[in-house]
Amino acid sequence: VLAYVELNRKVLQNNAFRSLLPTLGLLLITYSVLVFDDKTPHPSLYTLIPVLGVALIIGFASEDDWVGRLLGRKLFVWIGLISYSAYLWHFPIFALSRHTPVDHSNLEKLEWVLLALILSAISYVLIEKPFRDRFKVGDKVFVFSISLSAVAVIAFSLATINGYIENNDKGLVP
């Protein structure tokens, strides 16, 4: 839909209407964050609310409206730059936290978010940024790094599977 709108700009020529769409998008996302909880079915039609919000912002926010200016601030741009690393780091941090028998406080969860952001920033600076520059990381280094990473992931996976099987045989795994 966004691609269609982009190709056919005349679809929304009313500038007043266009300027309201990013605000509506932000309201839809805010609503989702504040109202949705663990009882909200996902995926479901409810999922369309934040997705539509994001689509409205991506499709219609610009430097001319307050939503575009807000999201263009350095903090939000920085979060966008480290977002892929944050995506990769948050999962193991939160997945491992679920394997403890205690309920965690909101302060602990906030600490995990901060840990994920710190690790994401480090990953961005030390890994993502250099690998995006062909002059800093050549083809041979890139292929070697990917190969080494694949071997490490396979070795870790095999060790984890082996440990799970051994613990299961001993009756330690439910």
Solvent accessible surface area in square Angstrom, and as a share of the most:
residue,aa,sasa,rsa
1,V,155,0.89
2,L,57,0.28
3,A,70,0.54
4,Y,133,0.51
5,V,16,0.09
6,E,97,0.43
7,L,149,0.74
8,N,38,0.19
9,R,111,0.40
10,K,141,0.60
11,V,71,0.41
12,L,36,0.18
13,Q,132,0.59
14,N,93,0.48
15,N,117,0.60
16,A,70,0.54
17,F,98,0.41
18,R,49,0.18
19,S,54,0.35
20,L,112,0.56
21,L,15,0.07
22,P,0,0.00
23,T,34,0.20
24,L,82,0.41
25,G,0,0.00
26,L,39,0.19
27,L,110,0.55
28,L,35,0.18
29,I,44,0.22
30,T,59,0.34
31,Y,104,0.40
32,S,10,0.06
33,V,110,0.63
34,L,140,0.70
35,V,81,0.47
36,F,52,0.22
37,D,83,0.43
38,D,135,0.70
39,K,168,0.71
40,T,32,0.18
41,P,73,0.46
42,H,141,0.63
43,P,116,0.73
44,S,39,0.25
45,L,146,0.73
46,Y,108,0.41
47,T,30,0.18
48,L,104,0.52
49,I,47,0.24
50,P,34,0.21
51,V,82,0.47
52,L,95,0.47
53,G,0,0.00
54,V,67,0.38
55,A,26,0.20
56,L,19,0.10
57,I,20,0.10
58,I,121,0.61
59,G,19,0.19
60,F,19,0.08
61,A,30,0.23
62,S,50,0.32
63,E,148,0.66
64,D,130,0.67
65,D,16,0.08
66,W,125,0.44
67,V,0,0.00
68,G,13,0.13
69,R,131,0.48
70,L,59,0.29
71,L,64,0.32
72,G,49,0.47
73,R,155,0.57
74,K,181,0.77
75,L,110,0.54
76,F,79,0.33
77,V,74,0.42
78,W,99,0.35
79,I,68,0.35
80,G,45,0.44
81,L,76,0.38
82,I,0,0.00
83,S,56,0.36
84,Y,126,0.48
85,S,4,0.03
86,A,22,0.17
87,Y,139,0.53
88,L,91,0.45
89,W,90,0.32
90,H,74,0.33
91,F,125,0.52
92,P,56,0.35
93,I,23,0.12
94,F,49,0.21
95,A,20,0.15
96,L,127,0.63
97,S,13,0.08
98,R,166,0.60
99,H,151,0.68
100,T,62,0.36
101,P,138,0.87
102,V,93,0.54
103,D,146,0.76
104,H,44,0.20
105,S,58,0.38
106,N,122,0.62
107,L,119,0.59
108,E,64,0.29
109,K,91,0.38
110,L,94,0.47
111,E,92,0.41
112,W,45,0.16
113,V,64,0.37
114,L,89,0.44
115,L,79,0.39
116,A,6,0.04
117,L,51,0.25
118,I,101,0.51
119,L,46,0.23
120,S,0,0.00
121,A,23,0.18
122,I,87,0.44
123,S,14,0.09
124,Y,24,0.09
125,V,88,0.51
126,L,122,0.61
127,I,100,0.51
128,E,26,0.12
129,K,116,0.49
130,P,31,0.20
131,F,67,0.28
132,R,156,0.57
133,D,47,0.24
134,R,174,0.63
135,F,198,0.83
136,K,148,0.63
137,V,19,0.11
138,G,35,0.33
139,D,89,0.46
140,K,178,0.75
141,V,83,0.47
142,F,96,0.40
143,V,93,0.54
144,F,135,0.56
145,S,26,0.17
146,I,93,0.47
147,S,55,0.36
148,L,104,0.52
149,S,61,0.39
150,A,47,0.37
151,V,96,0.55
152,A,57,0.44
153,V,98,0.56
154,I,102,0.52
155,A,56,0.43
156,F,150,0.62
157,S,47,0.30
158,L,112,0.56
159,A,66,0.51
160,T,74,0.43
161,I,95,0.48
162,N,81,0.42
163,G,28,0.27
164,Y,118,0.45
165,I,90,0.46
166,E,86,0.38
167,N,58,0.30
168,N,74,0.38
169,D,116,0.60
170,K,143,0.61
171,G,62,0.60
172,L,120,0.60
173,V,33,0.19
174,P,167,1.05
